[in-house]
Amino acid sequence: MEFAIVLPLVCLFLFGIIEFGKGFNDYQALRQGVREGARAGVVDNYRGYDVSPLPTGHAALSSCSDSAHPTQVRKLMCLTTHETGLGAELAVRIVYTAPVAGDSADDGAVKVCAQRSFDPITGFIPGLGGITLKSEIEMRMEKPIPAGITPGMAYSEAAPTGESWTWC
C-alpha cells in the first residue's frame, strides 16, 4: 500500500530531475550558440561558412538558404544555428545597430537573438511542452558593419508557433 502511494511521487521527482536537466542543458547550448554567433558577427568572421552551396549537413537549415537576407546575415544565422546544436527548429534574429554619429571609435553593434520551443524527453511533467527557450546577446562591432547590411533593420526567421520577436 505504501509503495503505491510513494511510487508516483518518486517518479514525478525522478522525471522532474531528468526534464530540468535537459531544459537547462538546452538553454546553456542556446546561450553559448548565440554568444558564438554574436562574436562571429562582431569580427565579421564566419569560419568559412559558405551559403551556396549549403555547408555539409546543413540542408535543413532555412537560415542558410533564405536568399531574402544579405549573405553575411545568412552566414551568421547558419553559424548560430549550428553552434547551438539544437537543430533546424531554432529561429534566429540578427539586428545591426548603426554607429553613433561623430564617434570615430564606434563601429555600431550586432544583436543576435534565438528562440526554440522546449522539447521534453518524457512528457511526464505536464506544461513543459509550451515553454520557449530564448537568448539574446548584443556586442559592440570590432569592424565596420559589412556592406549590404542596413543598420537598424531586423533580419529574422519565423518565430516558433505562438511566439514573436517583441522581446528582441
Phi and psi in radians as a Rosetta constraint file:
Dihedral C 1 N 2 CA 2 C 2 CIRCULARHARMONIC -1.108 0.35
Dihedral N 2 CA 2 C 2 N 3 CIRCULARHARMONIC -0.648 0.35
Dihedral C 2 N 3 CA 3 C 3 CIRCULARHARMONIC -1.082 0.35
Dihedral N 3 CA 3 C 3 N 4 CIRCULARHARMONIC -0.711 0.35
Dihedral C 3 N 4 CA 4 C 4 CIRCULARHARMONIC -1.149 0.35
Dihedral N 4 CA 4 C 4 N 5 CIRCULARHARMONIC -0.503 0.35
Dihedral C 4 N 5 CA 5 C 5 CIRCULARHARMONIC -1.416 0.35
Dihedral N 5 CA 5 C 5 N 6 CIRCULARHARMONIC -0.704 0.35
Dihedral C 5 N 6 CA 6 C 6 CIRCULARHARMONIC -1.409 0.35
Dihedral N 6 CA 6 C 6 N 7 CIRCULARHARMONIC -0.579 0.35
Dihedral C 6 N 7 CA 7 C 7 CIRCULARHARMONIC -0.963 0.35
Dihedral N 7 CA 7 C 7 N 8 CIRCULARHARMONIC -0.842 0.35
Dihedral C 7 N 8 CA 8 C 8 CIRCULARHARMONIC -1.063 0.35
Dihedral N 8 CA 8 C 8 N 9 CIRCULARHARMONIC -0.634 0.35
Dihedral C 8 N 9 CA 9 C 9 CIRCULARHARMONIC -1.189 0.35
Dihedral N 9 CA 9 C 9 N 10 CIRCULARHARMONIC -0.721 0.35
Dihedral C 9 N 10 CA 10 C 10 CIRCULARHARMONIC -1.140 0.35
Dihedral N 10 CA 10 C 10 N 11 CIRCULARHARMONIC -0.752 0.35
Dihedral C 10 N 11 CA 11 C 11 CIRCULARHARMONIC -1.109 0.35
Dihedral N 11 CA 11 C 11 N 12 CIRCULARHARMONIC -0.759 0.35
Dihedral C 11 N 12 CA 12 C 12 CIRCULARHARMONIC -1.051 0.35
Dihedral N 12 CA 12 C 12 N 13 CIRCULARHARMONIC -0.757 0.35
Dihedral C 12 N 13 CA 13 C 13 CIRCULARHARMONIC -1.124 0.35
Dihedral N 13 CA 13 C 13 N 14 CIRCULARHARMONIC -0.823 0.35
Dihedral C 13 N 14 CA 14 C 14 CIRCULARHARMONIC -1.110 0.35
Dihedral N 14 CA 14 C 14 N 15 CIRCULARHARMONIC -0.855 0.35
Dihedral C 14 N 15 CA 15 C 15 CIRCULARHARMONIC -1.183 0.35
Dihedral N 15 CA 15 C 15 N 16 CIRCULARHARMONIC -0.532 0.35
Dihedral C 15 N 16 CA 16 C 16 CIRCULARHARMONIC -1.102 0.35
Dihedral N 16 CA 16 C 16 N 17 CIRCULARHARMONIC -0.743 0.35
Dihedral C 16 N 17 CA 17 C 17 CIRCULARHARMONIC -1.100 0.35
Dihedral N 17 CA 17 C 17 N 18 CIRCULARHARMONIC -0.756 0.35
Dihedral C 17 N 18 CA 18 C 18 CIRCULARHARMONIC -1.088 0.35
Dihedral N 18 CA 18 C 18 N 19 CIRCULARHARMONIC -0.858 0.35
Dihedral C 18 N 19 CA 19 C 19 CIRCULARHARMONIC -1.136 0.35
Dihedral N 19 CA 19 C 19 N 20 CIRCULARHARMONIC -0.712 0.35
Dihedral C 19 N 20 CA 20 C 20 CIRCULARHARMONIC -1.086 0.35
Dihedral N 20 CA 20 C 20 N 21 CIRCULARHARMONIC -0.747 0.35
Dihedral C 20 N 21 CA 21 C 21 CIRCULARHARMONIC -1.082 0.35
Dihedral N 21 CA 21 C 21 N 22 CIRCULARHARMONIC -0.759 0.35
Dihedral C 21 N 22 CA 22 C 22 CIRCULARHARMONIC -1.155 0.35
Dihedral N 22 CA 22 C 22 N 23 CIRCULARHARMONIC -0.748 0.35
Dihedral C 22 N 23 CA 23 C 23 CIRCULARHARMONIC -1.092 0.35
Dihedral N 23 CA 23 C 23 N 24 CIRCULARHARMONIC -0.757 0.35
Dihedral C 23 N 24 CA 24 C 24 CIRCULARHARMONIC -1.147 0.35
Dihedral N 24 CA 24 C 24 N 25 CIRCULARHARMONIC -0.718 0.35
Dihedral C 24 N 25 CA 25 C 25 CIRCULARHARMONIC -1.108 0.35
Dihedral N 25 CA 25 C 25 N 26 CIRCULARHARMONIC -0.782 0.35
Dihedral C 25 N 26 CA 26 C 26 CIRCULARHARMONIC -1.098 0.35
Dihedral N 26 CA 26 C 26 N 27 CIRCULARHARMONIC -0.700 0.35
Dihedral C 26 N 27 CA 27 C 27 CIRCULARHARMONIC -1.134 0.35
Dihedral N 27 CA 27 C 27 N 28 CIRCULARHARMONIC -0.737 0.35
Dihedral C 27 N 28 CA 28 C 28 CIRCULARHARMONIC -1.128 0.35
Dihedral N 28 CA 28 C 28 N 29 CIRCULARHARMONIC -0.699 0.35
Dihedral C 28 N 29 CA 29 C 29 CIRCULARHARMONIC -1.126 0.35
Dihedral N 29 CA 29 C 29 N 30 CIRCULARHARMONIC -0.715 0.35
Dihedral C 29 N 30 CA 30 C 30 CIRCULARHARMONIC -1.087 0.35
Dihedral N 30 CA 30 C 30 N 31 CIRCULARHARMONIC -0.839 0.35
Dihedral C 30 N 31 CA 31 C 31 CIRCULARHARMONIC -1.064 0.35
Dihedral N 31 CA 31 C 31 N 32 CIRCULARHARMONIC -0.787 0.35
Dihedral C 31 N 32 CA 32 C 32 CIRCULARHARMONIC -1.160 0.35
Dihedral N 32 CA 32 C 32 N 33 CIRCULARHARMONIC -0.732 0.35
Dihedral C 32 N 33 CA 33 C 33 CIRCULARHARMONIC -1.116 0.35
Dihedral N 33 CA 33 C 33 N 34 CIRCULARHARMONIC -0.685 0.35
Dihedral C 33 N 34 CA 34 C 34 CIRCULARHARMONIC -1.174 0.35
Dihedral N 34 CA 34 C 34 N 35 CIRCULARHARMONIC -0.690 0.35
Dihedral C 34 N 35 CA 35 C 35 CIRCULARHARMONIC -1.117 0.35
Dihedral N 35 CA 35 C 35 N 36 CIRCULARHARMONIC -0.741 0.35
Dihedral C 35 N 36 CA 36 C 36 CIRCULARHARMONIC -1.106 0.35
Dihedral N 36 CA 36 C 36 N 37 CIRCULARHARMONIC -0.704 0.35
Dihedral C 36 N 37 CA 37 C 37 CIRCULARHARMONIC -1.114 0.35
Dihedral N 37 CA 37 C 37 N 38 CIRCULARHARMONIC -0.777 0.35
Dihedral C 37 N 38 CA 38 C 38 CIRCULARHARMONIC -1.103 0.35
Dihedral N 38 CA 38 C 38 N 39 CIRCULARHARMONIC -0.721 0.35
Dihedral C 38 N 39 CA 39 C 39 CIRCULARHARMONIC -1.093 0.35
Dihedral N 39 CA 39 C 39 N 40 CIRCULARHARMONIC -0.748 0.35
Dihedral C 39 N 40 CA 40 C 40 CIRCULARHARMONIC -1.108 0.35
Dihedral N 40 CA 40 C 40 N 41 CIRCULARHARMONIC -0.646 0.35
Dihedral C 40 N 41 CA 41 C 41 CIRCULARHARMONIC -1.182 0.35
Dihedral N 41 CA 41 C 41 N 42 CIRCULARHARMONIC -0.679 0.35
Dihedral C 41 N 42 CA 42 C 42 CIRCULARHARMONIC -1.276 0.35
Dihedral N 42 CA 42 C 42 N 43 CIRCULARHARMONIC -0.453 0.35
Dihedral C 42 N 43 CA 43 C 43 CIRCULARHARMONIC -1.769 0.35
Dihedral N 43 CA 43 C 43 N 44 CIRCULARHARMONIC 0.002 0.35
Dihedral C 43 N 44 CA 44 C 44 CIRCULARHARMONIC 0.963 0.35
Dihedral N 44 CA 44 C 44 N 45 CIRCULARHARMONIC 0.797 0.35
Dihedral C 44 N 45 CA 45 C 45 CIRCULARHARMONIC -2.305 0.35
Dihedral N 45 CA 45 C 45 N 46 CIRCULARHARMONIC 1.924 0.35
Dihedral C 45 N 46 CA 46 C 46 CIRCULARHARMONIC -1.791 0.35
Dihedral N 46 CA 46 C 46 N 47 CIRCULARHARMONIC 0.355 0.35
Dihedral C 46 N 47 CA 47 C 47 CIRCULARHARMONIC 0.921 0.35
Dihedral N 47 CA 47 C 47 N 48 CIRCULARHARMONIC 0.737 0.35
Dihedral C 47 N 48 CA 48 C 48 CIRCULARHARMONIC 1.369 0.35
Dihedral N 48 CA 48 C 48 N 49 CIRCULARHARMONIC 0.142 0.35
Dihedral C 48 N 49 CA 49 C 49 CIRCULARHARMONIC -1.114 0.35
Dihedral N 49 CA 49 C 49 N 50 CIRCULARHARMONIC 2.190 0.35
Dihedral C 49 N 50 CA 50 C 50 CIRCULARHARMONIC -2.093 0.35
Dihedral N 50 CA 50 C 50 N 51 CIRCULARHARMONIC 2.194 0.35
Dihedral C 50 N 51 CA 51 C 51 CIRCULARHARMONIC -1.577 0.35
Dihedral N 51 CA 51 C 51 N 52 CIRCULARHARMONIC -0.065 0.35
Dihedral C 51 N 52 CA 52 C 52 CIRCULARHARMONIC -2.533 0.35
Dihedral N 52 CA 52 C 52 N 53 CIRCULARHARMONIC 1.866 0.35
Dihedral C 52 N 53 CA 53 C 53 CIRCULARHARMONIC -1.327 0.35
Dihedral N 53 CA 53 C 53 N 54 CIRCULARHARMONIC 2.903 0.35
Dihedral C 53 N 54 CA 54 C 54 CIRCULARHARMONIC -1.077 0.35
Dihedral N 54 CA 54 C 54 N 55 CIRCULARHARMONIC 2.538 0.35
Dihedral C 54 N 55 CA 55 C 55 CIRCULARHARMONIC -1.026 0.35
Dihedral N 55 CA 55 C 55 N 56 CIRCULARHARMONIC 2.594 0.35
Dihedral C 55 N 56 CA 56 C 56 CIRCULARHARMONIC -0.956 0.35
Dihedral N 56 CA 56 C 56 N 57 CIRCULARHARMONIC 2.273 0.35
Dihedral C 56 N 57 CA 57 C 57 CIRCULARHARMONIC 1.461 0.35
Dihedral N 57 CA 57 C 57 N 58 CIRCULARHARMONIC 0.081 0.35
Dihedral C 57 N 58 CA 58 C 58 CIRCULARHARMONIC -2.009 0.35
Dihedral N 58 CA 58 C 58 N 59 CIRCULARHARMONIC 0.324 0.35
Dihedral C 58 N 59 CA 59 C 59 CIRCULARHARMONIC -1.072 0.35
Dihedral N 59 CA 59 C 59 N 60 CIRCULARHARMONIC -0.455 0.35
Dihedral C 59 N 60 CA 60 C 60 CIRCULARHARMONIC -1.457 0.35
Dihedral N 60 CA 60 C 60 N 61 CIRCULARHARMONIC -0.165 0.35
Dihedral C 60 N 61 CA 61 C 61 CIRCULARHARMONIC -1.441 0.35
Dihedral N 61 CA 61 C 61 N 62 CIRCULARHARMONIC 1.927 0.35
Dihedral C 61 N 62 CA 62 C 62 CIRCULARHARMONIC -1.136 0.35
Dihedral N 62 CA 62 C 62 N 63 CIRCULARHARMONIC -0.507 0.35
Dihedral C 62 N 63 CA 63 C 63 CIRCULARHARMONIC -1.128 0.35
Dihedral N 63 CA 63 C 63 N 64 CIRCULARHARMONIC -0.430 0.35
Dihedral C 63 N 64 CA 64 C 64 CIRCULARHARMONIC -1.378 0.35
Dihedral N 64 CA 64 C 64 N 65 CIRCULARHARMONIC -0.441 0.35
Dihedral C 64 N 65 CA 65 C 65 CIRCULARHARMONIC -2.005 0.35
Dihedral N 65 CA 65 C 65 N 66 CIRCULARHARMONIC -0.035 0.35
Dihedral C 65 N 66 CA 66 C 66 CIRCULARHARMONIC -1.272 0.35
Dihedral N 66 CA 66 C 66 N 67 CIRCULARHARMONIC 1.725 0.35
Dihedral C 66 N 67 CA 67 C 67 CIRCULARHARMONIC -1.289 0.35
Dihedral N 67 CA 67 C 67 N 68 CIRCULARHARMONIC 0.006 0.35
Dihedral C 67 N 68 CA 68 C 68 CIRCULARHARMONIC -1.268 0.35
Dihedral N 68 CA 68 C 68 N 69 CIRCULARHARMONIC -0.313 0.35
Dihedral C 68 N 69 CA 69 C 69 CIRCULARHARMONIC -1.819 0.35
Dihedral N 69 CA 69 C 69 N 70 CIRCULARHARMONIC 2.679 0.35
Dihedral C 69 N 70 CA 70 C 70 CIRCULARHARMONIC -1.045 0.35
Dihedral N 70 CA 70 C 70 N 71 CIRCULARHARMONIC 2.701 0.35
Dihedral C 70 N 71 CA 71 C 71 CIRCULARHARMONIC -0.975 0.35
Dihedral N 71 CA 71 C 71 N 72 CIRCULARHARMONIC -0.771 0.35
Dihedral C 71 N 72 CA 72 C 72 CIRCULARHARMONIC -1.097 0.35
Dihedral N 72 CA 72 C 72 N 73 CIRCULARHARMONIC -0.652 0.35
Dihedral C 72 N 73 CA 73 C 73 CIRCULARHARMONIC -1.184 0.35
Dihedral N 73 CA 73 C 73 N 74 CIRCULARHARMONIC -0.743 0.35
Dihedral C 73 N 74 CA 74 C 74 CIRCULARHARMONIC -1.087 0.35
Dihedral N 74 CA 74 C 74 N 75 CIRCULARHARMONIC -0.726 0.35
Dihedral C 74 N 75 CA 75 C 75 CIRCULARHARMONIC -1.084 0.35
Dihedral N 75 CA 75 C 75 N 76 CIRCULARHARMONIC -0.743 0.35
Dihedral C 75 N 76 CA 76 C 76 CIRCULARHARMONIC -1.158 0.35
Dihedral N 76 CA 76 C 76 N 77 CIRCULARHARMONIC -0.710 0.35
Dihedral C 76 N 77 CA 77 C 77 CIRCULARHARMONIC -1.117 0.35
Dihedral N 77 CA 77 C 77 N 78 CIRCULARHARMONIC -0.759 0.35
Dihedral C 77 N 78 CA 78 C 78 CIRCULARHARMONIC -1.119 0.35
Dihedral N 78 CA 78 C 78 N 79 CIRCULARHARMONIC -0.790 0.35
Dihedral C 78 N 79 CA 79 C 79 CIRCULARHARMONIC -1.088 0.35
Dihedral N 79 CA 79 C 79 N 80 CIRCULARHARMONIC -0.767 0.35
Dihedral C 79 N 80 CA 80 C 80 CIRCULARHARMONIC -1.072 0.35
Dihedral N 80 CA 80 C 80 N 81 CIRCULARHARMONIC -0.795 0.35
Dihedral C 80 N 81 CA 81 C 81 CIRCULARHARMONIC -1.065 0.35
Dihedral N 81 CA 81 C 81 N 82 CIRCULARHARMONIC -0.764 0.35
Dihedral C 81 N 82 CA 82 C 82 CIRCULARHARMONIC -1.131 0.35
Dihedral N 82 CA 82 C 82 N 83 CIRCULARHARMONIC -0.748 0.35
Dihedral C 82 N 83 CA 83 C 83 CIRCULARHARMONIC -1.173 0.35
Dihedral N 83 CA 83 C 83 N 84 CIRCULARHARMONIC -0.492 0.35
Dihedral C 83 N 84 CA 84 C 84 CIRCULARHARMONIC -1.263 0.35
Dihedral N 84 CA 84 C 84 N 85 CIRCULARHARMONIC -0.591 0.35
Dihedral C 84 N 85 CA 85 C 85 CIRCULARHARMONIC 1.258 0.35
Dihedral N 85 CA 85 C 85 N 86 CIRCULARHARMONIC 0.306 0.35
Dihedral C 85 N 86 CA 86 C 86 CIRCULARHARMONIC -1.716 0.35
Dihedral N 86 CA 86 C 86 N 87 CIRCULARHARMONIC 0.057 0.35
Dihedral C 86 N 87 CA 87 C 87 CIRCULARHARMONIC 1.642 0.35
Dihedral N 87 CA 87 C 87 N 88 CIRCULARHARMONIC 3.101 0.35
Dihedral C 87 N 88 CA 88 C 88 CIRCULARHARMONIC -1.267 0.35
Dihedral N 88 CA 88 C 88 N 89 CIRCULARHARMONIC -0.181 0.35
Dihedral C 88 N 89 CA 89 C 89 CIRCULARHARMONIC -1.265 0.35
Dihedral N 89 CA 89 C 89 N 90 CIRCULARHARMONIC -0.166 0.35
Dihedral C 89 N 90 CA 90 C 90 CIRCULARHARMONIC -1.241 0.35
Dihedral N 90 CA 90 C 90 N 91 CIRCULARHARMONIC 2.331 0.35
Dihedral C 90 N 91 CA 91 C 91 CIRCULARHARMONIC -1.869 0.35
Dihedral N 91 CA 91 C 91 N 92 CIRCULARHARMONIC 2.336 0.35
Dihedral C 91 N 92 CA 92 C 92 CIRCULARHARMONIC -2.116 0.35
Dihedral N 92 CA 92 C 92 N 93 CIRCULARHARMONIC 2.522 0.35
Dihedral C 92 N 93 CA 93 C 93 CIRCULARHARMONIC -2.307 0.35
Dihedral N 93 CA 93 C 93 N 94 CIRCULARHARMONIC 2.343 0.35
Dihedral C 93 N 94 CA 94 C 94 CIRCULARHARMONIC -2.140 0.35
Dihedral N 94 CA 94 C 94 N 95 CIRCULARHARMONIC 2.283 0.35
Dihedral C 94 N 95 CA 95 C 95 CIRCULARHARMONIC -2.332 0.35
Dihedral N 95 CA 95 C 95 N 96 CIRCULARHARMONIC 2.154 0.35
Dihedral C 95 N 96 CA 96 C 96 CIRCULARHARMONIC -1.691 0.35
Dihedral N 96 CA 96 C 96 N 97 CIRCULARHARMONIC 2.365 0.35
Dihedral C 96 N 97 CA 97 C 97 CIRCULARHARMONIC -1.817 0.35
Dihedral N 97 CA 97 C 97 N 98 CIRCULARHARMONIC 2.342 0.35
Dihedral C 97 N 98 CA 98 C 98 CIRCULARHARMONIC -1.158 0.35
Dihedral N 98 CA 98 C 98 N 99 CIRCULARHARMONIC 2.625 0.35
Dihedral C 98 N 99 CA 99 C 99 CIRCULARHARMONIC -1.125 0.35
Dihedral N 99 CA 99 C 99 N 100 CIRCULARHARMONIC 2.695 0.35
Dihedral C 99 N 100 CA 100 C 100 CIRCULARHARMONIC -1.253 0.35
Dihedral N 100 CA 100 C 100 N 101 CIRCULARHARMONIC 2.240 0.35
Dihedral C 100 N 101 CA 101 C 101 CIRCULARHARMONIC -1.075 0.35
Dihedral N 101 CA 101 C 101 N 102 CIRCULARHARMONIC 2.326 0.35
Dihedral C 101 N 102 CA 102 C 102 CIRCULARHARMONIC 1.509 0.35
Dihedral N 102 CA 102 C 102 N 103 CIRCULARHARMONIC -0.084 0.35
Dihedral C 102 N 103 CA 103 C 103 CIRCULARHARMONIC -1.834 0.35
Dihedral N 103 CA 103 C 103 N 104 CIRCULARHARMONIC 1.755 0.35
Dihedral C 103 N 104 CA 104 C 104 CIRCULARHARMONIC -1.208 0.35
Dihedral N 104 CA 104 C 104 N 105 CIRCULARHARMONIC -0.297 0.35
Dihedral C 104 N 105 CA 105 C 105 CIRCULARHARMONIC -1.537 0.35
Dihedral N 105 CA 105 C 105 N 106 CIRCULARHARMONIC -0.122 0.35
Dihedral C 105 N 106 CA 106 C 106 CIRCULARHARMONIC -1.772 0.35
Dihedral N 106 CA 106 C 106 N 107 CIRCULARHARMONIC 2.110 0.35
Dihedral C 106 N 107 CA 107 C 107 CIRCULARHARMONIC -1.826 0.35
Dihedral N 107 CA 107 C 107 N 108 CIRCULARHARMONIC 0.145 0.35
Dihedral C 107 N 108 CA 108 C 108 CIRCULARHARMONIC 1.687 0.35
Dihedral N 108 CA 108 C 108 N 109 CIRCULARHARMONIC -2.828 0.35
Dihedral C 108 N 109 CA 109 C 109 CIRCULARHARMONIC -2.617 0.35
Dihedral N 109 CA 109 C 109 N 110 CIRCULARHARMONIC 2.843 0.35
Dihedral C 109 N 110 CA 110 C 110 CIRCULARHARMONIC -2.223 0.35
Dihedral N 110 CA 110 C 110 N 111 CIRCULARHARMONIC 2.362 0.35
Dihedral C 110 N 111 CA 111 C 111 CIRCULARHARMONIC -2.013 0.35
Dihedral N 111 CA 111 C 111 N 112 CIRCULARHARMONIC 2.240 0.35
Dihedral C 111 N 112 CA 112 C 112 CIRCULARHARMONIC -2.039 0.35
Dihedral N 112 CA 112 C 112 N 113 CIRCULARHARMONIC 2.178 0.35
Dihedral C 112 N 113 CA 113 C 113 CIRCULARHARMONIC -2.156 0.35
Dihedral N 113 CA 113 C 113 N 114 CIRCULARHARMONIC 2.574 0.35
Dihedral C 113 N 114 CA 114 C 114 CIRCULARHARMONIC -2.582 0.35
Dihedral N 114 CA 114 C 114 N 115 CIRCULARHARMONIC 2.614 0.35
Dihedral C 114 N 115 CA 115 C 115 CIRCULARHARMONIC -2.574 0.35
Dihedral N 115 CA 115 C 115 N 116 CIRCULARHARMONIC 2.662 0.35
Dihedral C 115 N 116 CA 116 C 116 CIRCULARHARMONIC -2.728 0.35
Dihedral N 116 CA 116 C 116 N 117 CIRCULARHARMONIC 2.465 0.35
Dihedral C 116 N 117 CA 117 C 117 CIRCULARHARMONIC -1.226 0.35
Dihedral N 117 CA 117 C 117 N 118 CIRCULARHARMONIC 2.415 0.35
Dihedral C 117 N 118 CA 118 C 118 CIRCULARHARMONIC -1.270 0.35
Dihedral N 118 CA 118 C 118 N 119 CIRCULARHARMONIC 2.373 0.35
Dihedral C 118 N 119 CA 119 C 119 CIRCULARHARMONIC -1.987 0.35
Dihedral N 119 CA 119 C 119 N 120 CIRCULARHARMONIC 1.709 0.35
Dihedral C 119 N 120 CA 120 C 120 CIRCULARHARMONIC -1.131 0.35
Dihedral N 120 CA 120 C 120 N 121 CIRCULARHARMONIC 2.634 0.35
Dihedral C 120 N 121 CA 121 C 121 CIRCULARHARMONIC -1.378 0.35
Dihedral N 121 CA 121 C 121 N 122 CIRCULARHARMONIC -0.936 0.35
Dihedral C 121 N 122 CA 122 C 122 CIRCULARHARMONIC -1.600 0.35
Dihedral N 122 CA 122 C 122 N 123 CIRCULARHARMONIC -0.575 0.35
Dihedral C 122 N 123 CA 123 C 123 CIRCULARHARMONIC 1.283 0.35
Dihedral N 123 CA 123 C 123 N 124 CIRCULARHARMONIC 0.126 0.35
Dihedral C 123 N 124 CA 124 C 124 CIRCULARHARMONIC -1.346 0.35
Dihedral N 124 CA 124 C 124 N 125 CIRCULARHARMONIC -0.505 0.35
Dihedral C 124 N 125 CA 125 C 125 CIRCULARHARMONIC -1.647 0.35
Dihedral N 125 CA 125 C 125 N 126 CIRCULARHARMONIC 2.004 0.35
Dihedral C 125 N 126 CA 126 C 126 CIRCULARHARMONIC -1.201 0.35
Dihedral N 126 CA 126 C 126 N 127 CIRCULARHARMONIC 2.560 0.35
Dihedral C 126 N 127 CA 127 C 127 CIRCULARHARMONIC 1.593 0.35
Dihedral N 127 CA 127 C 127 N 128 CIRCULARHARMONIC -0.192 0.35
Dihedral C 127 N 128 CA 128 C 128 CIRCULARHARMONIC -1.323 0.35
Dihedral N 128 CA 128 C 128 N 129 CIRCULARHARMONIC -0.422 0.35
Dihedral C 128 N 129 CA 129 C 129 CIRCULARHARMONIC -1.177 0.35
Dihedral N 129 CA 129 C 129 N 130 CIRCULARHARMONIC -0.305 0.35
Dihedral C 129 N 130 CA 130 C 130 CIRCULARHARMONIC -1.656 0.35
Dihedral N 130 CA 130 C 130 N 131 CIRCULARHARMONIC 0.084 0.35
Dihedral C 130 N 131 CA 131 C 131 CIRCULARHARMONIC -1.460 0.35
Dihedral N 131 CA 131 C 131 N 132 CIRCULARHARMONIC 2.401 0.35
Dihedral C 131 N 132 CA 132 C 132 CIRCULARHARMONIC -1.966 0.35
Dihedral N 132 CA 132 C 132 N 133 CIRCULARHARMONIC 2.208 0.35
Dihedral C 132 N 133 CA 133 C 133 CIRCULARHARMONIC -1.501 0.35
Dihedral N 133 CA 133 C 133 N 134 CIRCULARHARMONIC 2.299 0.35
Dihedral C 133 N 134 CA 134 C 134 CIRCULARHARMONIC -2.333 0.35
Dihedral N 134 CA 134 C 134 N 135 CIRCULARHARMONIC 2.568 0.35
Dihedral C 134 N 135 CA 135 C 135 CIRCULARHARMONIC -2.586 0.35
Dihedral N 135 CA 135 C 135 N 136 CIRCULARHARMONIC 2.516 0.35
Dihedral C 135 N 136 CA 136 C 136 CIRCULARHARMONIC -2.495 0.35
Dihedral N 136 CA 136 C 136 N 137 CIRCULARHARMONIC 2.258 0.35
Dihedral C 136 N 137 CA 137 C 137 CIRCULARHARMONIC -2.402 0.35
Dihedral N 137 CA 137 C 137 N 138 CIRCULARHARMONIC 2.351 0.35
Dihedral C 137 N 138 CA 138 C 138 CIRCULARHARMONIC -2.124 0.35
Dihedral N 138 CA 138 C 138 N 139 CIRCULARHARMONIC 2.307 0.35
Dihedral C 138 N 139 CA 139 C 139 CIRCULARHARMONIC -2.286 0.35
Dihedral N 139 CA 139 C 139 N 140 CIRCULARHARMONIC 2.628 0.35
Dihedral C 139 N 140 CA 140 C 140 CIRCULARHARMONIC -1.286 0.35
Dihedral N 140 CA 140 C 140 N 141 CIRCULARHARMONIC 2.378 0.35
Dihedral C 140 N 141 CA 141 C 141 CIRCULARHARMONIC -1.165 0.35
Dihedral N 141 CA 141 C 141 N 142 CIRCULARHARMONIC 2.417 0.35
Dihedral C 141 N 142 CA 142 C 142 CIRCULARHARMONIC -1.757 0.35
Dihedral N 142 CA 142 C 142 N 143 CIRCULARHARMONIC -0.203 0.35
Dihedral C 142 N 143 CA 143 C 143 CIRCULARHARMONIC -2.312 0.35
Dihedral N 143 CA 143 C 143 N 144 CIRCULARHARMONIC 2.816 0.35
Dihedral C 143 N 144 CA 144 C 144 CIRCULARHARMONIC -1.036 0.35
Dihedral N 144 CA 144 C 144 N 145 CIRCULARHARMONIC 2.666 0.35
Dihedral C 144 N 145 CA 145 C 145 CIRCULARHARMONIC -1.054 0.35
Dihedral N 145 CA 145 C 145 N 146 CIRCULARHARMONIC 2.293 0.35
Dihedral C 145 N 146 CA 146 C 146 CIRCULARHARMONIC -1.009 0.35
Dihedral N 146 CA 146 C 146 N 147 CIRCULARHARMONIC 2.603 0.35
Dihedral C 146 N 147 CA 147 C 147 CIRCULARHARMONIC -1.080 0.35
Dihedral N 147 CA 147 C 147 N 148 CIRCULARHARMONIC 2.536 0.35
Dihedral C 147 N 148 CA 148 C 148 CIRCULARHARMONIC 1.599 0.35
Dihedral N 148 CA 148 C 148 N 149 CIRCULARHARMONIC -0.101 0.35
Dihedral C 148 N 149 CA 149 C 149 CIRCULARHARMONIC -1.817 0.35
Dihedral N 149 CA 149 C 149 N 150 CIRCULARHARMONIC 2.283 0.35
Dihedral C 149 N 150 CA 150 C 150 CIRCULARHARMONIC -1.601 0.35
Dihedral N 150 CA 150 C 150 N 151 CIRCULARHARMONIC 1.977 0.35
Dihedral C 150 N 151 CA 151 C 151 CIRCULARHARMONIC -1.067 0.35
Dihedral N 151 CA 151 C 151 N 152 CIRCULARHARMONIC 2.436 0.35
Dihedral C 151 N 152 CA 152 C 152 CIRCULARHARMONIC 1.580 0.35
Dihedral N 152 CA 152 C 152 N 153 CIRCULARHARMONIC -0.283 0.35
Dihedral C 152 N 153 CA 153 C 153 CIRCULARHARMONIC -1.491 0.35
Dihedral N 153 CA 153 C 153 N 154 CIRCULARHARMONIC 2.374 0.35
Dihedral C 153 N 154 CA 154 C 154 CIRCULARHARMONIC -1.613 0.35
Dihedral N 154 CA 154 C 154 N 155 CIRCULARHARMONIC 2.143 0.35
Dihedral C 154 N 155 CA 155 C 155 CIRCULARHARMONIC -1.784 0.35
Dihedral N 155 CA 155 C 155 N 156 CIRCULARHARMONIC 1.996 0.35
Dihedral C 155 N 156 CA 156 C 156 CIRCULARHARMONIC -2.493 0.35
Dihedral N 156 CA 156 C 156 N 157 CIRCULARHARMONIC 2.735 0.35
Dihedral C 156 N 157 CA 157 C 157 CIRCULARHARMONIC -1.588 0.35
Dihedral N 157 CA 157 C 157 N 158 CIRCULARHARMONIC 2.953 0.35
Dihedral C 157 N 158 CA 158 C 158 CIRCULARHARMONIC -1.135 0.35
Dihedral N 158 CA 158 C 158 N 159 CIRCULARHARMONIC 2.316 0.35
Dihedral C 158 N 159 CA 159 C 159 CIRCULARHARMONIC -1.206 0.35
Dihedral N 159 CA 159 C 159 N 160 CIRCULARHARMONIC 2.708 0.35
Dihedral C 159 N 160 CA 160 C 160 CIRCULARHARMONIC -0.997 0.35
Dihedral N 160 CA 160 C 160 N 161 CIRCULARHARMONIC 2.727 0.35
Dihedral C 160 N 161 CA 161 C 161 CIRCULARHARMONIC -0.915 0.35
Dihedral N 161 CA 161 C 161 N 162 CIRCULARHARMONIC 2.241 0.35
Dihedral C 161 N 162 CA 162 C 162 CIRCULARHARMONIC 1.451 0.35
Dihedral N 162 CA 162 C 162 N 163 CIRCULARHARMONIC 0.025 0.35
Dihedral C 162 N 163 CA 163 C 163 CIRCULARHARMONIC -1.999 0.35
Dihedral N 163 CA 163 C 163 N 164 CIRCULARHARMONIC 2.995 0.35
Dihedral C 163 N 164 CA 164 C 164 CIRCULARHARMONIC -2.512 0.35
Dihedral N 164 CA 164 C 164 N 165 CIRCULARHARMONIC -3.139 0.35
Dihedral C 164 N 165 CA 165 C 165 CIRCULARHARMONIC -1.826 0.35
Dihedral N 165 CA 165 C 165 N 166 CIRCULARHARMONIC 0.276 0.35
Dihedral C 165 N 166 CA 166 C 166 CIRCULARHARMONIC -1.090 0.35
Dihedral N 166 CA 166 C 166 N 167 CIRCULARHARMONIC -0.445 0.35
Dihedral C 166 N 167 CA 167 C 167 CIRCULARHARMONIC -1.370 0.35
Dihedral N 167 CA 167 C 167 N 168 CIRCULARHARMONIC -0.250 0.35
